[in-house]
Amino acid sequence: MSSTPSASNLSHLDRLWLCEAIRLREEQAGPLEDGEAIRRARQAGESLEQRIEARALLLAERDGQLAALRHWHQGARLALIALLLLALFSGAGLAFAALGDGQRPVNVFWALGSLLGLHLLTLLGWALGLLLTGDSGGALGRLWLWLSEKFARDAQAAQLAPALMLLLQRRRLARWGLGAVVHGLWLLALLAALVLLLAMLSTRRYGFVWETTILGGDSFIALTQALGALPALLGFSLPDIEQIRASGTAALAEESARQAWAGWLLGVLLVYGLLPRLLLGLFCLWRWKHGVARLHLDLAAPGYALLRERLNPPSERLGISDAAPDSLPLAHAGSHPEHADGAVLVAVELDTSRAWPPALPKGVADAGILDDREQRRRLLDQLTRFPPARLLIACDPRRSPDRGTLALLGELSRCAAVTRVWLLQAPPGEALDSQRLADWHTALEQLGLPHGCAAPLAWLETGHD
């Protein structure tokens, strides 16, 4: 599967995520056929968690969850880009709503409410959700998850979102991950508003006023100075008392008054808008990364507890046959290019009347004839531990290429760097059925295994015909 990312390139979170997705799938649809995955997982690590991860990744690659994860990541990126664009346009809208077209004086507190009102309300909602319910994703966070799943457009991706949420709930990490996204989006929106405010204040002349019917002028003076105190520490201008009082009657024509009000507005937006979102976003990101690094599987979960004996058996048991699953995955060939060495010849279900094995070149190992389940298991275990560089599988084309045989050929091929199938000639005085031989050719082509080499033993010895 060339379009599927390699399991070795997955992050720690992605590996645990796929484990949870496989566990949920087996809880809903029953145990998967995993004989090969169990055998290979036993060689993948010493701890139970490492073996569970290896088994889940093998099953995910075989059944499509690994490709679905890639699609989910693509969908998440597309959803994030859409929300980033929304944040940019929203920030621009906030700036236009605050200053208007410049034809009328700007009501400073109306402008301030346009810039920071929704931001402060959502920030308060985020804080209350964090303290009271533990849900800090907010509407933006849930919208991002929903869009990510929709953009993935993969049937297998439907199990990924609940698996991720179950995984993150153990350390309550969802609130920090979604919180980082939400604060990042708001930071971008407020930054866009700040940049556009600077551009508009640099290219147009605005007058600033404040208006009230109920409150007195002293209330506005106190509020203006209180809000401007922190920005003033950073160097932003603050209108003096006379300028504030005079702005209650009409927009001042003095250049210094305009500049003082403009600096006050920009400073308040920076201190009470951008800085809180920046600091909270960085805090959420730190908590997220710290929590993900310490995240592990819950080995006490029923689905993992059932795997303990199979992945960490106290002793090898022979002759055990599992119940046949309702459906088998489509057989496919593969390769095991890492640490492969040597050459092996093996035969599958040959007639006892045929002389076997043939005279083998030096350095070629004979794996015998596979006739029963136990022989297959032992050979697959051996090839998993010591994968050969070349594997030649001899088959009798007088037998039909049934599904079990093709599945075995595919499984054997995934234990060797290069595999070929040797379709043997019929014994003297006996002819091969042309239709059955054509069935073999078709089946092997669908499986992806080369066959019919002119000198199979020479290839097995040297690696070329």
N, C-alpha and C positions, 0 to 999 in steps of 0.2 A: 504494500500500500504506500506508494510513493508520496501521496498527498498528506499522509498522516505523520505528525511530528514524532520523532524518536522519543521513547520513554525515558532515555537517559538525559534528555534535554528538559524534562519537566521540573518545575520548581517543587519544593517541599509541600507547599499547599496543594498544588495540582495533583500530586501523587496521593495525598490523603483524600482529596476530593473524589478522585476516581474510585478509591476504596469504598467510600461511602455510597457512591452511585451504584457500584456493583452489589453492595450489601442490600440497598433498597430494592434493586431489581430482583434479587433472589428472594427477598421477603414477599414481593408482590407476585412473582411469576414462578417461584419454586427454584430449587438448586439447578445450577448450570452444569453442563457436561464439561468437566475440568480435569480429566485424567492427566493430560499432557501438562496443563498449567500447574497442577500439584507437584508433579515430578520435577519440573524445571524450577519451581519455587523452592523446593528443598535444597537446591544447589545455590540459591541466590544469596543466602545469608544465614547467620546463626540464630538471630532472635526471631521470635514469633511475628513481631510487627514487620520485620523485613520480609519475611516469607509471605505474609498476607499482602503486603504491597506488591511483591513480585507476581503473585497469583492474580491480583486484581488488574495489574497493568497488562499481563498477557491476555486475560479475558477481554479487557477493554479494547486492546488492539485488534483482537480477533472479531469481536462483535460490533465494533463501531463506536463505542463510547469515547475512544481516544480521538477519533476524527470529529465527533460531536463536541468535544471539549475545545478543539481548535476553532470550530464554527462559533461556539459560545464566546470565545475570546474575541473573535472578529466582530460578532454582534455587540459585545460590550464596548469595543473601541468605536464602532459606528454610533452607538447610543451616546457615548461620551462626547463624541464630536458634535452630534446634534445638540446636546445640552450646552456645550461650550458656545456654539453659535447663538443659541437662545440666550445665554447669559450676556454675550456681547451686545446683542440687540436690546436686551432688557436694560442694560447699563446705559446705553445711548438714550433709550426712552426716558430713564430717570433724569438724565441731565437736561433733556429738552423740556420735560415737565417742570423742572425746578426753575429754569431761567426764562422759558418762553421765547418769543421771537424778538425781544428787545424793544417792542413798541410801548410797553407799559413798565412801570417800576416793578421790581421784584420784591414781593413780600418775603422777608428773610426767613420767617418761621414757617411759612407755607412751603418755601423752597426746601427748608431743612426737613420738613415732614415728608416731602416727595422723595428726597434722597435717602433718608434713613428710617422712615416709618415702617415699611414692610420688612426691611432688614432687621429692625429691633424686634418686631413681632415674631418673626420666624426664629430669631435667636433665642427669645424667651421660650418659645414652644420647644425648641431643641433642648434647652436646659431643663425644662420641666419634664420632658419625656425621658431624659437621661436619669433624672433623680427619682421619678415616680414609677416609671414603667420599664426602664432599660431600653426603650425604643428611641434611638436617636437618629434613625435614618431619615425621618421626615418624608414629606411628599416627594421631594426631589430624589432621595435615595431609592424609594420604592419605584418611582418612575424609571429610574436608570435600570434597575433590575428587570422591570417589565419589558422595557425596550430591548434590553440585551437578549432576552429569551425570544422576543419576536423577530429580531434581526438575525438570530442564529439560524432559523428556518431548518432545523434538523429534528427529526422525530425522536432521536435518542437524547437530544438536549433537554427534553421535557423533564427528565429525572435529575438533571444536573443542579437546577436551582434549589429544589428541596434538599438535595444532598449537601449542597454548600451551606445552607442555613442550619441544618442539623449539626454539621461539623463545627460551625462557628459559634453555635449556642453554648458549647461546652465551656468556653472561656469568655463568653459574651463579647466576641470580637466583632460581630456584625455592626454594633453601634459605632465602633471606632473606624471600621473600614468605610461604612456609609457616611459617617460624620466627616471623614477626610474629603470625600467626594462632594458633600453638600457645602462645606466651608470653602473648598476650592472653587466651586461654581459661583458662590456669592462673592468671593474675593475677586474673581475675574469680572463679574458684573459691576462691582463698585469701582474697580480699577478703570474699567471702560468709562464709567460715569465721571471719574476724576479727570481722566485724560480729555474727555470731551468738554468738561467744564473749563479746563485750562484753555482749550482751543477757543471756546466761545467767549470767555472773558478776555482773551487776547485779541480778538478780532471785532468785538462789538462793545458798545458803551452801555452799561447797565446802571440804573439807579436803584437803590435799596431803601425800602420803607418797612415799617411794621404798623399793624393796625389792630385795634381792639375796641370793643364796646363795653365790656364788663370790667376788665382788669385795668389797673392804673399803670402809668409809665414806669414807676419805680420797680414794679414786678418784672417788666421786660428788661430793665437795666440790670437787675440782679441775675436774671436768667442768662442774659447774653454774656455777662462777665463770668458766670460760673461755667458755662459751656466753653468759653474761650480760654479758661485758665490753663488747662493742659496743653492745648495747641500753642499757646503763647510761650510755654517752656521750650517748645521745639522751634521757635523762631517765627511763628505765624503772627500776623498783626491782629490787634484787638482794638475795636473802636473805643474811644474814650467816652466818658459819661455824657459830655455835651453832644457828641456826634450821635450817640444812641438816642438821646432825648429829642434831638432835632429831627431825626429820621422818622419820628412818630407823626410829624406834621406833613412832610413832603420829602421826596427824594432829593438828597443834597447834591448840589452841582459841583462841590469841591472834589478835585481829583483825589486828594488824600482820603476823603471819606469813602469814596467808591473803592479805592484800593484796600482800605481797612476792612470794609464789609466783605469784599471778595476774598481777602486772606483769611478772615474769620470763617467764612463758609467752607473754604477748601480745608482749613485746619480741622474743623469739626468733622467733616467727612472722613478725613484721614484717620483721626484719633479714635472716633467712635464707630467708624465703619470698617475701614480696611484693616487696621491693626488688630482688633478683636478676631476677625475672621482669619487673619494670617496666623496669629498665635494659636487659636483653637485648631486650625487645620494642621499645623505642625505637631501639636500635642496629640491629636487623633492619629496622625500618621506614625508618630513614635510608638504609641500604645498598640497600634495595629501590627507594626513590624516586630515589636517585642513579643506580642502574643502569638503571632504566627510561628516565630522561631521556637516557641515552647509547646506548640500544638502537637498532640499525638493521638493515635487511635484509641478509642475506648474498647479495650480488649475484653471487657466484661459484657459487651453487647451480645445478644443471643447469636447473631449471625457470625461473629468472630469466635465465640466460644465453641461453636460446632466445628470450626476449622482447626482448633488446637490439636486434637488427636491426629487428624489427617496430615497436618503440616509438621508436627513434632511427635511422630509415633514413637512409643516406648520401644517397639521392636517391629521389624518388618513382618508383615503378614502375607502369606502366599495363598493364591487360589481364591481370593475374595472377588466376587463379581457384583458390581453395583447394578441396580435396576436401570433398565434402558430409559433414557429420557424420551419425552414426547416428540422432540425434533432434534436433529443434529445440525450443527453449523456446516455450511458449505466447505468442503475440503479445499485446501489451497496449498501449494508448495511454497517453500521458503529456503533460507540458508542460515548457517551459523558461521560467519566468517572469522570470528574471534578465536584465537588460540587453537586453530584446527591444525591437525598434523596426521600424516599417515594415510593409508588407503584400506578400505574394507569392502568385502564382497558378502552379500547376504541374499538368500533366496526366500521367496514367499510361497508357501503351500505348493511345493513341487510333488509330482507323482513319485512314489517310491521306486518305480521301475526305471527312473532316470538316474544315470550315474552322476553322483555329485559328491564333492566339488570337483571342478576341473583342475588341471595342473595350474597352480597359481605362480605368478612371478615372485621373486624375492621381495620381501617388504610389504606384501599384501596379506592382510589378515582375513581369515574365513570366519564369518559370524554364524555359519550354519544355515539351517532351514527353519523358518518361523512357521509353526503349525498351530500353536495355541496361545492363549492370552498370557500365560506366565512367561513363555519364551519372549514374546513381544515386550512385555514389561521389563524383563531383565536387560534385553538389548537396548531398549530406549533409555533405561537408567545409565547404562554404561556409555552410550553415545552422548548423553547429556553431560556426563562428567568429562569425557575425553572425545570431543567432536573430531571426526576425521576430515582431512582436506578433500578427499574424494570418496564417494560412496556409490557403489554399483549395486543396484537391486535387480535380481533376476526374477522374472515372472513367466509363468506358463500361459501363453495366449490361448491355449485350448480351454481355459477356464474363463468365465465371464468376468468383466471388470466391475464387481459389485461395489456398493458404497463403502462397505467396511474395508475392503482392500485399498481403495483409493484414499480413504482417510489415513490408513496406515502408511501408504507411500508418502503422503504429504507430511505426516508427522516425522517419518524418518528423514525426509529431506531437510526439515528444519533443525536437524541435529548434525548437519555436515555443511562444509563450505560449498561444495559442488556435488550434485547428485545426478546420476543418469539411470535410466531404466533399460534393462536388457531383456528384450522379448525373445525368448529362446526358440530355436527351431524345433519342429516336430520330430519325434523319433523316426528312424528309418522305416519306410513302408507306410507312413501315416501322413496325411495332408492336413494343413490348417484350414479352418473354416474362414473364408475370406470376409464374411460379414462380421464374425466375432473379432477378427484381427482389425477390421476397420473400426469397430467399437472401441478397441483398446487405443488405437491411434487418436480417436476423437477424445476419449476420456483423458489421456495423458496430455493432450494439447490444452484442454480446458484446465487441467491441473497445473500446467506450466512446467512440466518436466520433459527434458529432452530424451529421446529414445532412438533406437535403431542404428547405433553407431556400428561401423563396419568391423572394428577391432576393439571390442569392449575391454578385454583384459589388457591390451596395450595401453589404452587410455587410463585404465586404473593404475597401471604401473608408472607411467610417465607424465600423465596429465594432458596428453594430446594424442590425436588419432595417428 
